[in-house]
Amino acid sequence: MAVLEHLTSQQAIDLENKYGAHNYHPLPVVLSKGDGVYVWDVEGKKYYDFLSAYSAVNQGHCHPKIVGAMVDQAKTLTLTSRAFYNDMLGKYEKYATETFGFDKLLPMNTGAEAVETALKICRRWAYQKKGIPENQASIIVCENNFHGRTTTIISFSNDEVARNDYGPYTEGFIKIEYDNLSALEKALESNPNVAGFLVEPIQGEAGVYVPSEGYLKGAKALCEKHNVLFIADEVQTGIARTGRLLATCGNCSCSDKNCSGTPEVKPDVLILGKALSGGVYPVSAVLANDGIMEVITPGSHGSTFGGNPVAAAVSMAALEVVKEEGLAQNADELGELFREELNKFIPPCDLVVNVRGRGLLNAIVINDTEESSTAWDICMALKENGLLAKPTHGNIIRFAPPLVMNREQLLDCVSIIIKTLKEFSK
């Protein structure tokens, strides 16, 4: 088969099934083109994208400014490794640290890499700055977390599908209930060797669980009291997705499209990825102030591709798009509209338990068990009706469209969703 030969959807699916590892269970749609909020399959059918590559494509598919930055830089210099300086990385580090209000940035490629990096920084800080005895540091995490699928990260996951047959697991983690300040306080008071608290401001993969008002602020206060690093994993929730530049921004004035991003709850360590590149290139980062980041020294951590010139150019363009197009404000306003419109349908419907979320990170909970196929069947029907979404945890459907969506498009999508749900409510 020639490389450039046109494939049907079934041919493309068959190729992946035969030659690829089966580590995903995709919706049976084969995409070949994307533009803004839309994607097209190989047969030319057009869909609304309501997953945004798990919030990596916040700025919309193939945004011309971001793609242009990538192409221009790729024609000039793509990779030097960190054995040498390049003329883009410093510009990017300055732009990003000023945008998010930190002293230093450590560039990586994927979200999981960035989480691993944050864990290493936290442990080294614990030994060199806090004085915890060597190899005794613990990091508190939350149940139902999702921070990636590396060996260390699955060690503190309670997703058995991700964990099974991958042991022995990495030690040094304490799991507590999410959105439970009493559990956090107890864990901190009972163990003097806690180095950090790693938390998602909203648990996305777990089903878009939004914590109680004041949870993050209270958690940060407890961390400060016990000299523990507050580590925010904003790989999915960051870059305007929740109606703020960061989900940890709380109620800061992000209605201003040029918001500086200074958060109400400022993490000690911030983890970013996904939309940091607008979905066109693998880019992630860990940000912290000098007193924390200075524990990283030459040879103690690295990445051949992390901080490459293309990544730097792409990321600056991606962040500029968020600011210039007021995507945080748009996500805030359209998210309110989305939940308001869906809630009009839910009361008379026994199919959907509730709709929840913040900004344009939302989910509906289907009134069925996690083992049921109902949510999957609904997503298959949504696909037929021109909208792509995917279940999480069996009975929850996550809705996360690109943030460049407009009001008319959103209302059209709500109509598609309600029409589809009605088909299952009869």
N, C-alpha and C positions, 0 to 999 in steps of 0.2 A: 504493500500500500504506500503510495507516494505521500511524502510529508504534507504537501499542500493540497492533497485530494480532499474534496468536500465530503464530510461525513453526515449521515443521518444521526438523529438522537440515539437510536438503538445501537448503531455501530459504535458510537463514542462510548456508550455505557458498556458495551460488550468488551471493548478494548481495555477500559479501566478494570473491569471485573477479571479479565484474564491476566493482565500484566501488572496490575497494581495491588499493593497490600490492602486488605479489606479492613482498614482502621476507621472508616467512616461509613455511614448509612445515609447517603444523600437523597434528597427528594429527586425523583426521576425527571429532571429537566436539565437539558444540556445547553448552557449559555455560551454565546459567541460574541456578544456585543453589549456595551453598556454606555449610557449617556444620562447624566444627571440622576433622576430617580427611577429611570427605566433600564430594563435589560431585555434582550431578545434571545430566543433560542435559535438553534441552527436551522430550523424550518421557518424562521422569521416571525414567530409569534411574540408579541410585546407584553411585558409584565411590569407591574410595580414591584420594586425590590423593597420588601419590608423586613429584611434582615441586615442589609448593609455590611455583609461579610463580618457579622458579629460586631458591628459598630466601627469597623475599620474605614468604611467609605462615608464618613459623616459629610464630607464636602461634595458628595455626589460622584458618580462614576465618571472617570476620565476627565476630571476638571481641567480645562485647557491651561490654566496658569500652573498647576502642579505638574501636569504632563510636560508642559513646555520647559519648566525648570529641570526636569529629569532628562529630557532629550538634549537640551543645551549643554548640561554638565557632562552627560555621557559622551558627547562628541569631543570633549576637552580633556577630561581626566576622570577615570572611574574608580581606581583603587591604588593606594600606595602602601597599604597596611599602616600600622602605627609605628613602624620602624622609622618613618620619616614624617615630618609635618606636611600638611597640605593647606592650601590657601582658603578652604571653605569651612573646615571644622571649627576654628576659633570664632568665625562670624556666627555660625549656628549656635555655638555654646553661649555666646554673649546674648544673642537674640532670645533664646529659650530661657536662660536663667533670668533675664530681665522680665520676660513675659510672665513667668510663674513665681518670681520673687525668691530665688535661691542663689547661693554663691557659686555653686559648682554643678556640672552635669557630667555624668559618666555615660557615654553612648554605647548602646548595644543594638541588637537586630530584632529579636522577637520578644513578645511579652513574657514568656516563660524565662528567657535569658535575663530579662530585667528583674524579675522576681528573685531568681537565684542570686543575682548581683546584690540586690537589697539585703538578702539574708546573709550574704558574706560580709557586707559592710556592717550590718548590725552585730554580728558575732565578733568581728575584729574590734569594733568600737567597745563592745562589752569587756573584752580582755585588756585593751590598751587604755581605755578612758574610764570605764566604770569600775574596773578592778575585780571583775568576776574571775574566779579561779579557772585556769585553762581547762577547756573541754567541759565546763559545767554550765555554760550559758543555755538558757531556754528561751524560746520565742512562743508567745501565745498566739493562737490562730482561732478561727471560728468554725463551728460545725457547718456543713453544707457549703463550705468555701469552694471557689474555683480559682486557682492561681496558675494553672498550667498542668502539664502531664509529664514533667521530668521525674526522675526517681525520687529526688528529695521532696518535690511538691506533692506527689501522690502519697508520700509517707504520712502526711498530715491531712489527707483527704478522707472523707467517709463515703466516697463513691466507690462501691465495691467493684463495679465494672472497670474502673480505671486502676484499681489496686490489685485485683486478683492475679496471683502467680508472678508478681514483680518483687517480692521480698527477697532478702531481708530489707527492712525499711530503715530510713535515716532517723536517728533519735534526736531529742532536743526540742520537741514541740509539745505544747499543752493545748488541748482543744477545749473550748468553752462554747456555750450557747451564744449565737448571734443576737444582738440587740438586748443584751442582758448585762447592765452595768454592775449588778451585784455579783454576778459570776466573774466578771473581770476583776473587780475589787478583791474578791476572795482569792483568786489566782495570784494576784500581785502581792497580797499580804502573806500568803503561805509559802512563797518561794522568793528568797532574796536574790536569786541568780537569774531572774527574768531580765532579758536584754531588750526585748521589743514586743510590740503588739502589731501583728499584720492583719489588716482588715480591708474589705471592700466597702466603700461608702454605701453602695447598693449591691446586693448579691444578684448578679445578672443571670448566670447559668443556673442558679438554684431556683429561678422563677421570678426574677425581678422583685425581690423582697426589699422594700424601703424601710429602714429602721425608724423607730419612734423619734419624734421631735426631741432634740437635745442629746441623743445617744452619742453622736460623734464628738460633740463638745464635752460631754461628760467623760467619755473615754480618754480624750486628750488630757483633760485635767487630772485624771487618775494616773496616766502615764507620767505627767510632769511631777506629780507628788512622789512617785516611786523611782524617778530617774530612769525611765524606760522609754525607748524610742517608739513613737507613733508612726507606723509605716502604712501609708495609704496606697492600695493597689487601684489605680485609676486607669488601667489599661483599657477597660471597656467603658467606664463611666466618665472619663475625662474628655477634653477637647469639645466642649459645648453640648455633649449628648443629653445631659440632664437639665438643660436650660440655664446652666452656668458654665463658665470656662472649665471649672472643676466641680465635681459633685460635693467636695468638701468646702466649697465656697458658701454653703448655707444660704443665707438671705442677703448676701452682698449685692450691690447694685449692678447686676449684669444686664439690666435692661439697656445699659449703655454698651453699644457694640464695641467700643474701644476699652472695655473694662480691663484693668490691669491684671486681674486674676488674683488679687490679694485675698486669700480665703479667710473666712471667719474662723474656721478650724484649720490651722496651718499644720500639715504633717511635718514631722522631723525628716522623713524620707518619703519622697513622692515617686511612684512608679508609673511610667507612661508607655504607650505603644499604640498599636492599631491605627487610629485616626491621626496620630502624630505625623503620618506620611500621606494621609488622604487615601490610603489603600493602594498606592501605586508602587510601593517599595517596602521591604521589611525594615522598619525603624523603631527602636525603643530606647528608653532612657531612664536613668535613675538620677534624681535631683536631691541635693542636700546642702546644708551650709558647711562652711570650712571646718568647723569643729568636729564634724562627723566625717566628711569626705576625705579629710587629710589622713585617715588611717589607710587609705589605698595608696600604695607606693609602687614604683616600677617593678614589674614582675609578679605582683600579687594578684593581678586580675587582668584579663585582656580579651581581645577579639580581633581576628584578622579583618573582618568586614565592619566591625563597629566603628562609627565615626568616619566612614568613607565619604569622599566628596559628593557623590550622587545623593547619598542619604541626607547629608547636610543641606544641600540645595533644595531637595524635595521637602524636607521638614520645615524649612523656613517659609517656603511657598505655601505649604499646607496651613501653617499657623496664620499667615497673612490673610488667607482666604477666610478663615474663621472670623477674624477681626473685621475685615473689609466688608463682608457680606452679612454681618450681624447674626451669625448662625446660632449663638446662644439665645439671643432674644427670640429668634424664630422658633427654636425648639421649645422654649418656655411657652410661648403663645399657642403653638399648634398642639403641644402636648395637652394643655388644658382643654382645648377644643376636642381633641380626640377622646379623652376620657369622658367629657361631658356628653358627647354624642353617643358613645357606646353605652353609657349608663342609662340613657333613655330606653335602650333596648333590653337591658338586663332585668329590670324588675319583673316584667311579665314572662320572663324566660327562665325555665328550670335547667337549661343546658349550661349556662355560664354562671359560676358562683360569684365572681367579681372581676373588675378590671382595676389594675393597680400600676403605679409607675410614677415617674417624674420626667418632665421634659418629653423627649421623644424616645424614651426607653420605657416601654409598657408591656404588660402581659395580661392575658385573660386566663382564668382558671376554669377548666372544664369540669363539670359535675360528673366525674367518673374516676376510676382508680388509675394509679400510675401504670398499671399493667395493661390497661385497656388500649385499644387502637383508635379511640374516638378522636383525640387531638390530631393524630396522624391523618386520619380520614378527612378531617376538616381541612387540614393543610393541602391535601390532595385536591379537594374541591375548590379551595381558594386558588390553587394553581390553574385549574380549568377555567376559573372566572377572572384570571388575569392578575393575580397577586401572589407573591412568593413569601412564605413564612415557614417557620420550622418549630416543631414542638421541643420543649425541654422538660425533663423529668416526667415524661409520659403524658401528663394531663394538663400541661401548661403550654400556651402558645405565646411566644415572645414577638412583639411588634416593634421594630426599630428601623424606620425608613431613613434614607439620607436626609440630612438637615436642610438641604436646599429645596425641599418640598415646599409648595405654596398652599394656600388655604383651599383653593379650588381642587387641587390634586388630593389633598388630605380628605376632603369631604367625599370625593369620588371613591377613595379607598375605604372610607367608613361604610359607604353604601355597598361596596363589594363584600366587606366583612359581614355586615348585617344580613345581606341577602343570602350569603353562604350559611351563616348560623341558622337562619330560618329554615333552610333545607334540612337541617338536622334536628329541628325542634318539633317537627310534625309528629 
